[in-house]
């Protein structure tokens, strides 16, 4: 089928060799500018998605998706509650825990920490801590042996290694003839873990739940139950469903990982939005270079416009011709940028080491950063949004010059020809 008149002429103008080479140069720079802006936006958002996913993975290596606790940090008859919850929709695993504060000492070093009593066999069902063990295994925690697993930073602060014995002091005191004194127990270090989050590495210690019950005199009670669900992004909705399910059983406190680390993920999301706005402005600057390109093209084609008008072309047809010309520049730039950005985002783990090796630099030194590689997670929804914004900005940039061309008086244009 023959092309529409406006589309045919617009494509012809785009392909034709120009008498004014400066117009061709501006068109090329506009196209390259849009391509670079779109590619940069795709890569930056993919890297930020990668960092967000890496942080989420590290946090959920220790923190459970959902926690159910009782009043005063005490949950009695937890097996009955566990039996009631484990069959709930979306729940994949559960594990009881005891959580309390303690002071750890070794020699002259003293550090405060959160002590979590766990059942090693059940802990793997709700967290991925086993894959972050630097020394020892979580299964080395056995009831009655009073072993302890420390975060790497906490162990370094205390100056302890595997096999050393640390003193754990519980703040809950016991009454003696000389007054109230804290409960003290010696634990043997049987493992070290490193999550990559300072909050956990420097302030968390794990012991067997039976040992924690003895130390804190919990008896058969626990602090709560930790749950793992099949879709962590739907955790708030699942919490609401569980709350309705537990209304008939008793009063419980439910919290999820988004509540516990809300500020962190809000900050990351806000940073992502700000970066999107900033880089979109770069794309906008490149897109609006199309304005200058079309203004010069209109001046260059004054005689052609006048002849087309005398042959019967309407002002709307003239406007469409230059919209096609400018939109093609924006489309080609967006296409090149999208392809380049996607390829770079998918191969960021190869490109970054190559650049580091080429220039002899290291962007993220292992001695300084826990995340020593630049992560990347490409989301096609981001690519679609970025390309749509670039195309819309390119189209908007064509409207004013095209409107000016449609308003040109043929007699005035041909006066000096």
Residue pairs with C-beta under 8 A, 6 or more apart in sequence:
2 8
3 11
5 313
5 317
6 317
6 320
6 321
6 324
7 320
7 324
9 308
9 321
9 324
10 320
10 321
10 322
10 323
10 324
10 325
10 328
11 324
11 328
13 297
13 301
13 321
13 322
13 325
14 324
14 325
14 328
14 329
18 24
18 300
19 300
20 296
20 300
22 296
23 293
23 296
23 297
23 300
26 289
26 292
26 293
26 296
27 293
27 329
29 289
30 286
30 287
30 289
30 290
30 293
30 329
30 333
31 329
31 332
31 333
31 336
32 333
33 285
33 286
33 287
33 289
33 333
34 283
34 286
34 287
34 329
34 330
34 333
34 334
34 337
34 390
34 394
35 333
35 334
35 336
35 337
35 340
36 286
36 337
37 279
37 282
37 283
37 285
37 286
37 337
37 390
38 283
38 333
38 334
38 337
38 338
38 341
38 386
38 387
38 390
39 336
39 337
39 338
39 340
39 341
39 344
40 279
40 282
40 341
41 276
41 279
41 280
41 282
41 283
41 341
41 386
42 337
42 338
42 341
42 342
42 344
42 345
42 378
42 382
42 383
42 386
43 341
43 344
43 345
43 348
43 376
44 275
44 279
45 272
45 275
45 276
45 379
45 382
45 386
46 341
46 345
46 348
46 376
46 377
46 378
46 379
46 382
47 345
47 348
47 374
47 375
47 376
48 268
48 271
48 272
48 275
49 272
49 376
49 377
49 378
49 379
49 382
50 348
50 374
50 375
50 376
50 377
51 268
51 371
51 375
52 265
52 268
52 269
52 272
52 377
53 375
53 377
54 371
54 375
55 197
55 264
55 265
55 268
56 232
56 265
57 128
58 132
58 195
58 196
58 197
58 370
59 195
59 197
59 257
59 261
59 264
60 127
60 128
60 232
60 257
61 127
61 128
61 129
61 131
61 132
61 195
62 127
62 129
62 195
62 197
62 200
62 204
63 127
63 257
63 260
63 261
64 95
64 126
64 127
64 226
64 227
64 228
64 257
65 126
65 227
65 228
65 229
65 232
65 235
65 256
65 257
66 226
66 227
66 228
66 229
66 235
66 238
66 239
66 242
66 254
66 255
66 256
66 257
67 224
67 225
67 226
67 227
67 254
67 255
67 256
68 75
68 81
68 85
68 224
68 225
68 226
68 227
68 242
68 246
68 252
68 253
68 254
69 75
69 223
69 224
69 225
69 252
69 253
69 255
70 76
70 223
70 224
70 252
70 253
71 251
71 253
73 99
73 100
73 223
73 224
74 218
74 221
74 222
74 223
75 81
75 96
75 221
75 222
75 223
75 224
75 225
75 252
76 220
76 221
78 96
78 221
78 222
78 224
78 225
81 225
81 246
81 249
81 250
81 252
82 94
82 96
82 225
84 245
84 246
84 249
85 91
85 94
85 225
85 227
85 242
85 245
85 246
86 94
88 241
88 242
88 245
89 238
89 241
90 229
90 230
90 231
90 234
90 238
90 241
91 227
91 228
91 229
91 238
92 125
92 228
92 229
92 230
93 122
93 125
93 126
93 227
93 228
94 122
94 125
94 126
94 225
94 226
94 227
94 228
95 118
95 119
95 122
95 123
95 125
95 126
95 225
95 226
96 119
96 122
96 209
96 222
96 224
96 225
96 226
97 116
97 117
97 118
97 209
97 222
97 223
97 224
97 225
97 226
98 116
98 117
98 209
98 212
98 213
98 216
98 218
98 222
98 223
99 114
99 115
99 116
99 117
99 223
99 224
100 114
100 115
100 117
100 170
100 171
100 172
100 212
100 216
100 223
101 112
101 113
101 114
101 115
101 171
102 112
102 113
102 114
102 115
102 168
102 169
102 170
102 171
102 205
103 110
103 111
103 112
103 113
103 168
103 169
103 171
103 182
104 110
104 111
104 112
104 113
104 150
104 154
104 158
104 166
104 167
104 168
104 169
104 205
105 111
105 158
105 166
105 167
105 169
106 158
106 159
106 160
106 164
106 165
106 166
106 167
107 159
109 157
109 158
109 159
111 154
111 157
111 158
112 203
113 154
113 203
113 204
113 205
114 203
114 204
114 205
115 168
115 205
115 206
115 207
115 212
115 215
116 204
116 205
116 206
116 207
116 212
117 206
117 207
117 208
117 209
117 210
117 211
117 212
117 213
117 216
117 222
118 138
118 141
118 206
118 207
118 208
118 209
119 208
119 209
120 138
120 139
120 141
120 208
121 139
123 129
123 130
123 138
124 130
124 138
125 228
126 226
126 227
126 228
127 226
127 228
129 138
129 193
129 195
129 206
130 137
130 138
132 193
132 194
132 195
132 196
133 149
133 191
133 192
133 193
134 152
134 192
134 193
134 194
135 162
135 191
135 192
136 149
136 162
136 190
136 191
136 192
137 191
138 149
138 191
138 206
140 147
140 149
140 190
140 191
141 147
141 148
141 149
141 190
141 191
141 206
141 207
141 208
142 208
143 208
143 209
143 210
143 211
144 210
144 211
145 188
145 208
145 211
146 185
146 186
146 187
146 188
146 207
146 208
146 211
147 187
147 188
147 189
147 190
147 191
147 207
147 208
147 211
148 166
148 168
148 187
148 188
148 189
148 190
148 205
148 206
148 207
149 189
149 190
149 191
149 192
149 193
149 205
149 206
149 207
150 158
150 160
150 166
150 189
150 191
150 192
150 193
150 205
150 206
151 192
151 193
151 194
151 195
151 200
151 201
151 202
151 203
151 204
151 205
152 192
152 193
152 194
152 201
153 194
153 198
153 201
153 202
154 201
154 202
154 203
154 204
154 205
155 161
155 189
155 192
157 202
158 166
160 166
160 189
161 189
162 189
162 190
162 191
162 192
163 188
163 189
164 188
164 189
165 186
165 187
165 188
165 189
166 186
166 187
166 189
167 184
167 185
167 186
167 187
168 184
168 185
168 186
168 187
168 205
168 207
168 215
169 182
169 183
169 184
170 182
170 183
170 184
170 185
170 215
170 216
171 182
172 182
172 183
172 216
172 217
173 180
173 181
173 182
173 183
174 180
174 181
174 182
174 183
183 215
183 216
183 217
185 211
185 214
185 215
187 207
187 211
191 206
193 201
193 206
194 201
194 370
195 201
196 370
196 371
197 370
207 215
209 222
212 218
213 219
213 220
213 221
213 222
224 253
229 235
229 238
231 238
232 257
235 256
235 257
235 258
236 256
236 258
238 256
239 254
239 255
239 256
242 254
243 254
246 252
246 254
258 265
280 389
283 386
283 389
283 390
283 393
284 393
286 333
287 330
287 390
287 393
287 394
287 396
287 397
288 393
288 397
289 397
290 326
290 329
290 330
290 394
290 397
290 398
291 397
291 398
291 400
291 401
293 326
293 329
294 322
294 325
294 326
294 397
294 398
294 401
294 402
294 405
295 401
295 404
297 322
297 325
297 401
298 305
298 322
298 401
298 404
298 405
298 408
301 405
302 408
302 413
303 413
303 414
303 417
305 318
305 405
305 408
305 410
305 413
306 408
306 410
306 411
306 413
306 414
306 417
307 410
307 414
308 317
308 318
308 321
309 315
309 318
309 408
309 410
310 410
315 406
315 407
316 406
318 402
318 405
318 406
318 408
319 402
319 403
319 405
319 406
320 402
321 402
321 405
322 398
322 401
322 402
322 405
323 395
323 398
323 399
323 402
325 398
326 394
326 395
326 397
326 398
326 401
326 402
327 391
327 394
327 395
327 398
329 394
330 390
330 391
330 393
330 394
330 395
330 397
330 398
331 391
331 394
333 390
333 394
334 387
334 390
334 391
334 394
337 390
338 383
338 386
338 387
341 383
341 386
342 378
342 383
344 351
345 376
345 378
346 376
346 378
348 374
348 375
348 376
349 373
349 374
349 375
349 376
352 363
352 373
352 374
355 361
356 362
356 363
363 374
364 371
364 372
364 373
364 374
365 372
366 372
